[in-house]
Amino acid sequence: MKTLWKIVKWFLIIIALILLALYFTGNDYIIRGVQLTYLKGEKTANIDDYRDFDNNVILAGTPQLWQKHQSYNLININPEFEKELIDYKTASFIIIKDGQLLTEKYYSGYDESSITNSFSVAKSITTMLVGKAIEDGYIKSFDQKITDFLPEFKADEFGKDCTIADLSAMTSGYDWAEDYYLPLNPTAKAYYGDNIEEQILDRKFIKKSGGHFEYLSGDTQLLGILLKRALKDKSISQYAQEVLWQPMGMEFDAQWSKDNPNGMEKTYCCFNTTGRDFAKLGQLLLNNGRWNNKQILDSAFVQKMVQPNSKAFINREVPIYGHSIWMDPSYKTPFYAMLGHLGQRVIVIPSQNLIVVRTGKTHQDQPQNNPITDGDVYRLVDEAIRINQNVK
């Protein structure tokens, strides 16, 4: 019995020492991360974890419902593809054709009212809001230096020359490690920490901006801090409600997770809404910023977002990124997309006038001989085109 007590005592002492070490080294966010992942049977963040965080609510106004296509849900999904949707715990699979609901399927207990985390789809939403802020005069231009809003970097060798466009194009040269599974990294700290602004502004730039594309979530959080300062007396969520959510007649309230009750939105991730409302954001891009005959976003800015930023890709690479938008202009049916962790997808196929939305708990990551290594993106594109070809 004494031996057992000694083991328990030393175990508790070791745990206490680990917790103290995490606290005094500024890594106590790991405790929260463990609570919200491993202790819940998860290996990483999940699409329903907005419930575990503080959120700003983005209120819907008068809903403008999707019209249903005459072939709504009449064309069967390929059985092999649907098995993949089920096996990888899809929440929603939606196809919009010519501005109407063509296919709408829900799985794993989710339905049309279920809101889920979009993860990095939020990056595209953040850049949309930056574009609107330029249009509304809160920001002078996309090429404005970030130091006009982030004076913390005026003495930074590389940061002093970084522009707003560099942040959205992922060509900033900012010091960041992009990882969604290792606990000791800045991405995990941004997700589970409680002072994201302090964390982000405490880092430096390590390369000259305007160079090669390098995907960094820290870039979009910097963009969010900049936008927050530009807006001054309103939150990013309030602005999103005023300029996007209510003018577009979104059906449901959205939630944007924050770092603490009085903190700010995690703009690199964590925008939560329904599959139908995600589809509207894709349709807005396809319509060059117009929604129901109203210009919501400047068309020139939308084109800048969805066109490849070719100068960021060298050595005959296919340019796969514009400004917070992924794309493959070399694919047999070119597309662009908002993509997020664990298979969150809002894909636009302009030549087919299609929007494809897939949300879910995980996805089958099968790299193909294509620029975007998440092979499921191409399978979603191909299945949507197959369904569209069967519309009579």
N, C-alpha and C positions, 0 to 999 in steps of 0.2 A: 504493500500500500504506500509506503514511504517513497519507494522508487517511482511509482506512478505519479505521486504528488510532485516529485522533483521534475519529472518530465513535463508535466502540465505547467509548473511554475516557470521553467526555462522557456517553454513554448510561448507563454504569455509575455515574458520579458523580451524575447526576440521580436514578437509582433509589436510590442510597444516601442522598441527601439527603431524598427522599420518605419512605424507611423511617425515618430519624432523626426527621423531622418528625412522623410518625405516632406514634412511640414517645414522644417528649417531650410531645406534646399529649394523651396518653392514648387515642389512637385506633388503637393497634397491633392491635386486634381485627380491623381491616379486612384485614390481611394474611391472617389465618386464614380470614376470610370469602371472600376471593378464591380461596384454595387449595381451599376446600370447595364452591365454586359455579362460577365462571367457568372455572377450570382443569379442572373435571370436566364442562364442557359444560352447566352449569345456570345459570339466571338468578336463582334464589332457593334457599331450603332445599328439601330433598326428603324423601320419605317413608322412605327407607332410610338417612338420615344418622346414625341413632343409632350406627352403627358407627364414626363419626368422633369420638364424644364419650365421656367417662367416663359410666358409668351405675350406678345402683343397681338391683339385680335384685329383683323382687317375686316370690317363689316361689309357685308353685301348690301346692295340697295334693292332696287326693283329688278327681280330676275328677268333676264332675257333667255328663254329656254331654247335649246337646240331644236330645230325642226328635224323630224325623222325622214330619212330617205325612203322612197317607195320600196326599195329593196332592203329595208332595215332588218337586220338579223336573218335574212332569208338565204344567205350564202354561207354554207358551212365552212368552218375553219378546218384546214388540213388536219386530220386526226393526229399525225405525228407531231405537228407543230403544237396542237392543243395539249398533247401529253406533256410537252416541254413546258408550256405555260403552267400546267397544273403541278408538275414535278418541282418547279422552281418557285412555287408559292406566289404566283401572280395575284395581284389584287384587282387590277383593272386592265382590260385590253380594249382599246377604242380606235375606230377608224372614222375619220370625217372625210366625206367626199363632197366636193362642190358646196362646202359650207353646211352640210347636213350629216346627221348621225347615220352611218352606214352599218357599222358593226359595234356592238357594245356588250361586253361580257365581263362578269365579275366572278371571282373565285375566292377560296380560302375564307369564306364568311364575310367578305367585303361587299359593298353595294355602291350605288350611285351617290350616296351621301357620306361615304367614308372618306375622311381626310387622312393623308399619309405624307410622310416626309419626302421631299424631292431631292434632298442632298444638293448636289452641285447644279441642278437645274436653277437653283436660287441665284447662281452667278449670272445667268442670262437675265433674270428678272432685275437684279441689281443694276446691270448695265442699261437695261431699258429705262429704269428710273433716272439714271445719270443722264441719258439722252433727253428725257423729258425736263430734267432740271436745267439743262443747257437751253432748251427751247423756252423755258419759263424765266430765264435770266438769273437763276441762282448760281450758275456756273457760266463763265464767259465762252469757253470752247473746249472741245475734246483734246486739243493740243496744249491746253493750259498746263503749266507746271504744277505738280502736286504740292509744292512748297507754299503756294498761295493759300492753301488750306491746312497743310501739315508742316508748319515751320520747324518742327522737330528735326527735319531732314535738311535744313539749309546748310548745315556744316558737313553733311555726309558727302564724301567724295563722289559717289555715283548717284545717290538719291536726289541731290540738288537739281539734276537735269532730267529726272524722270517726269513723264507727262501722264495725264489721266488716261490717254489712249494706251500707253504702255502697260498700265495696270490691267485694262480689259483685254488686251491682246496677249497677256502673259509674256511680255518681253521686258520686264522691269529690271531684272538683275537683283531682286530682293533675296535676302538670305532666308531660305525656308526648306524644310524637308517634308515631302508629301508622302504620308504613310497613314493607312487606316486601321492598322492592326497592332503595331508596336506601341506600348504605352508611353515610352519616353521619347516623345517627339512633339514638335510644335502644333501639328494638326490635332493630335489627341488633346493637348492642353487647351487649344482654342475651343474644342468641342465640349470638354468637361470642366474647364476652368471657370472662374467667376469674375474675371476682369480682362476681357478680350482686348479692349482698347489699350490698356497698359502693356499687355503682352506684345501686341503688334508694333506699337510705337517704340518699344525697347530694342527691337531688332534693327539691323542695318542692311544696306545694299552692298553687294559684293562684286557686282559686274556693271559695266556700262549698260544703260537701258537702250532699247531699240534693236537689240540683237536677235539671237535665235529664240524661238518659242520654247518655253519651259513652263509646264503646268504647275502653278503654285496657288494653293488656296489663300495663302497670305496676301496675294495681290488683290483678291476681291474683297478681303476684309479691310485692307487699306482703302479700297475704293468706297466701302461702306462708311468708314470713319470720315472720309472726305465728304461724302454726300451728307452725312449727318450734320457736319459742321456748316456745310453750304446752306442747308435748310433752316438752320438756327432754331426757330421756335416750334418746330414740329418734328415728330419722329419719322423715320423712314416708312414705318407701317402706316402712319397717318397719310403720308404723301401717296403711298401706293393705293390706299383706299380712295383718295381724291382723284387721282389721275388715271388709274387703271381699273381697280376693282368695281367701283360703282358705275363709272361711265360705260364699262363693258357688260354690265348687267350680270355679273357672276352670280351663280345660283346659291353659293354657300359662303359663310364666313370662312376666312382663312386664318391661320395662326403662324406667326413668325417667332421662332424660339430665340431667347436672349440669354446672355451670360449670367444675369442676376435680376432680381425684381426691379431695380432702378437702372439697369444697364441698357445695352443696345442690342439690336438684332445681329445675329450671326449671319452676315450677308453672304458669306461664302457657301452657306448651306442652309438647311433647316427651315425652308418655307414649306408650309403644310396646307394642302388643299385637295380637292377631288380630281379624279380623272377627267371629268367633263370640263372643269374649269382650267385645268392644265391645257386641255385641247384648245381652249379659246386663246391662250397665249400663243400657241403655235399658229392658229388661224390669223392672229394679229400680224405676225411676221409675214405670213404668206400674202396677206393683203397690203403689204408695204405700209403698215401702221394704221390702216383704216378699220373701223368697226361700225357696221350699220350706217355707212355713208358719213361717218364722223372721223376726222383725222385725229387719232389718239396719240400716235408717235410720228415724228417727222420722217417722211419716206426716205430722205437721203441718209438719215441716221440709221434706219433699219437696213438699208442696202449696205452701209458700212459694216454693220454687225454680221450680215450673212454672206458677205463676200470674203474670200480667203485673203489673209494678210500675207501675201506672197513673199515679202521681204524678210519675213521671219523664218522662212524655210529655204534651205540651201542644198547644194549637191543633188539637184534634180529630185528632191523630196516632193511628194504630193502635199500641197498646203492643206492641212486638215483643220485649221482654226482661223476664225476671223476675229471678232471682238465678243468674247464670251459665248461663241457659237462654234460647235464642231461641224465638220462637213467632209464629204468626199466627192469632189467634182469629177474625179476620174472613174467613179463607179458606173456600171452599165446604165443605171438610172440615178443620176446625181441627186443628192439630198443634203440637207443641213439639219442640225439637231441640237436640242438642249439635253445633255446627258448627266446622270447622277449615279452615285455609288449604289451598288446592289441592283443595278438594272432599271433605274428610273429613266424613262425615255419620252421625249416629245420630239417627234421626227416630222420634218416637212419635206414632201416630195413635190416640188413645183410643177414638173411636167405632167404629173397625174392629178394635180389639184387635190392632194391628199395630206391629211394630218394623221399620224399614228401615235397613240399614247400607250405606254405600258408602264405600270407601277407594280411593285412586288417586293418580296422579302429577300430574294436573291436571284441570281441569273446564271446561266451556263456560259462560262467564259471560255470560248473556244476560238483562239486566234486563227484568223484566216489570212490568206495572202492579200490583205487589204490594209490601207493605212490605219484605220481605227481597229485596234486589236480586239475589242469586245465584239466577237463574232455574232452575238445575238442581235446587234443593231442591224446587220445585213439581213439576217433571217426575218426580222420584223419588216424591213423594207420589202423583201421579196414576197412575203405572205400578203402584205397589204396590196401589192401590185397584182398578185394572183387573184385575190378576192375582187379587186376593182375590174379586172379583165372579164370576170364572170357576171358583172352587172349588166342587165339587159335594158 
